[in-house]
Amino acid sequence: MPDHTARNFPFTVLDPSLRGEKKPSVARGLVWAIKVTPGKEIESLDAEAVDAILSASFDEGELVNTPDSWVWLHFDTVHSSARAHVAHLKGMPEEVGAMLAETEYNIALEAQDDTVWGALPAFDDALAEEDREICAWRFAMRQHILITTRRTPIPVLGAAYRSLHGHHIPKNPAGVIDRILRDFTGTVRRQLAQLDDELDRAEDVLLTIEHGSDLGHLGGIVGKVRRRATELRRVVMPIDRVLRDEDLELPEWAEDDLRDRAEEQIHAALDDLIALQDRARSLQDELGSGQAEETNRRLYILTIVTTLMLPATFVTGFFGMNTGGMFLAVGSWGTVFAGVFCFLAMAVTFIIMKLVRLL
């Protein structure tokens, strides 16, 4: 099934169940197959051309007719038959096919001779950016061919496909990977900007309120920001790590796009993430301090009230005893005198607390 992000754009669906062919095709599960030449419009490949490419042992001389051209095959591996096809690509290392057919989430980037392959993160197609879940897509490429797979619709792949026209076409597939990573980091940074705005609002409230009675809902905002920032960091950090791996030897044609530009973009996003996490942690510490101060203030008030009422409680308890010969039990002014005693006891207690500087 094609990515909804590529809707209304020309692409070739070569699944025989969709084309009505009786003869099975090695291109089962293919979403689009295109030939790309810098400075020209993309060309859709038919089933025979794709079969020829997948059967050509990926010999660069057999893939394209012109040295400046390269092809992009994009597969949907939600079905086991599609995974079986991409798992046994002729002429590719065995681990490449296994990686393209992988269904578990992981982040990796490997290179061997002139082949580069890996699994990179992306966001799904949720309508709101803050609701988008993180998934993985996989790729394998040589200088004149790019093969990508995914199990769920991924907008950045469709956006990269739509961007291939005229002078926006990169000279090799590494430019597409760099563009997808750039779109991914752009989405990460937009989410970081939204989270930063939420921290701004929480900080404004924290600085303007007079008492900590309204701090309860701020803890939920800061907790949400820290939770989302942690999720993003767990995704961005592995990419930064694999791009900085000194043991990774990329081909010369992919070095500039993946090692230089992509690494710089990912590392910048990671720096922004770390800064946001530090700010959220500091704000949460300040929020916790404010809540502790408010709790202490309330306990202080409760302690003062309890201390002031203690003598009055003793007086009322004393006059409440059902014993004979109770003082002031006879006469019409007993209650008034008892009230005066309570008030005087509270006043004396208040003066003593002032003298010892408890108030």
Secondary structure, DSSP 4 states (H G I P E B T S, - for coil): ---GGGTTS------HHHHT-SS--TTTTEEEEEEE-TTS--EE--HHHHHHHHTTTT-HHHH-SSTT-EEEEEEE-SSHHHHHHHTT-TTS-HHHHHHHT--S---EEEEETTEEEEEEEEE---SSGGGPPEEEEEEEEETTEEEEEESS--HHHHHHHHT-SGGG--SSHHHHHHHHHHHHHHHHHHHHHHHHHHHHHHHHHHHH-SSGGG-HHHHHHHHHHHHHHHHHHHHHHHHHHHHT-TT----HHHIIIIIIIIHHHHHHHHHHHHHHHHHHHHHHHHHHHHHHHHHHHHHHHHHHHHHHHHHHHHHHHHHT---TT-TT-SSTTHHHHHHHHHHHHHHHHHHHHHHTT--
